[in-house]
Structures are given as structure tokens and as C-alpha cells.
Amino acid sequence: MTKSIVSSSAKAWEQQNSAYEVLEEEAKPLGSYKVIATYSPTLADELDIQPGDTVTILVEYDDGWVQGINETRGGIKG
């Protein structure tokens, strides 16, 4: 029984994860904005942004974070 639960949980996680990837890829940008404050990344998936950079926001998450592209610094996504 444990094997069945683990198997179905893994399958559900894969489906959920792929749904988020599709959502992010298909989403239309929410807008482009000029950065007014410096942000130095603390994790690998975060962007370095400086005042004057232009960032295009792709997704806004419930926790207040966003995913975007720093257009000024080579189109880096984070």
C-alpha cells in the first residue's frame, strides 16, 4: 500500500510541476518597469537589478515575489 501511495504522490507532483512550467511559459508579460532600487540576489534563481534597469514581469506569485527578465542585463530570467 505504501508503494502505491508514493507512486501516486510522485505522479501528482510531476503533473503539478509541469502545469506550473506551462503556466509560466504561456503567460503574457504583465508589463515592463524601470527599477528604482538595487536588489542583490541571495539565491541562484534571483536577479541582480540596479536603478535604471528595465525588467519585464512574467508571473506574480501569491507570496509577492515575481518572475521576470532583466532586459538591460542580457535578458536574464529570474
Phi and psi in degrees as a GROMACS rama.xvg file:
@    title "Ramachandran Plot"
@    xaxis  label "Phi"
@    yaxis  label "Psi"
@TYPE xy
-59.7543  -41.0122  THR-2
-60.7686  -39.9529  LYS-3
-65.4697  -41.8349  SER-4
-64.636  -45.3407  ILE-5
-62.7677  -42.6102  VAL-6
-62.5728  -45.8027  SER-7
-70.0971  -34.2533  SER-8
-64.8851  -42.8578  SER-9
-63.011  -41.4507  ALA-10
-65.0211  -42.7335  LYS-11
-62.7755  -41.083  ALA-12
-63.1536  -43.0412  TRP-13
-62.1605  -42.2096  GLU-14
-65.0671  -42.5175  GLN-15
-64.3602  -44.9135  GLN-16
-62.5021  -43.8227  ASN-17
-68.4278  -31.0275  SER-18
-64.9965  -40.3309  ALA-19
-64.71  -40.3833  TYR-20
-62.5845  -43.5082  GLU-21
-64.0355  -44.1518  VAL-22
-56.4554  -46.3706  LEU-23
-67.0587  -38.4266  GLU-24
-72.7183  -34.4259  GLU-25
-89.6412  -14.9925  GLU-26
-65.2478  138.801  ALA-27
-80.1636  143.564  LYS-28
-55.0529  143.91  PRO-29
-85.7217  -11.2639  LEU-30
144.576  166.671  GLY-31
-115.446  139.352  SER-32
-135.782  148.349  TYR-33
-84.0534  132.126  LYS-34
-76.2405  136.528  VAL-35
-114.961  -7.54984  ILE-36
-141.661  149.328  ALA-37
-73.8259  140.692  THR-38
-133.009  122.249  TYR-39
-100.815  125.185  SER-40
-64.4171  145.736  PRO-41
-113.796  -13.8047  THR-42
-127.525  160.243  LEU-43
-63.1325  -26.1394  ALA-44
-93.3015  9.31136  ASP-45
-100.778  152.977  GLU-46
-95.41  146.337  LEU-47
-87.2385  120.169  ASP-48
-127.632  145.53  ILE-49
-129.317  152.83  GLN-50
-51.6961  134.015  PRO-51
98.0838  -20.7336  GLY-52
-63.3021  152.752  ASP-53
-107.805  125.4  THR-54
-120.397  129.24  VAL-55
-96.0155  122.447  THR-56
-87.1453  126.562  ILE-57
-98.8546  -43.2141  LEU-58
-142.786  138.923  VAL-59
-113.339  125.848  GLU-60
-93.7249  161.221  TYR-61
-60.6405  -26.3601  ASP-62
-85.6663  4.12715  ASP-63
97.3705  -14.8368  GLY-64
-77.5775  159.255  TRP-65
-132.057  162.523  VAL-66
-112.564  132.637  GLN-67
-150.801  -178.575  GLY-68
-124.021  126.095  ILE-69
-83.3638  99.471  ASN-70
-66.5719  -28.9203  GLU-71
-75.3446  -29.8992  THR-72
-109.87  46.5935  ARG-73
85.2314  16.0555  GLY-74
72.6339  30.0546  GLY-75
-72.0312  133.089  ILE-76
-102.011  137.745  LYS-77
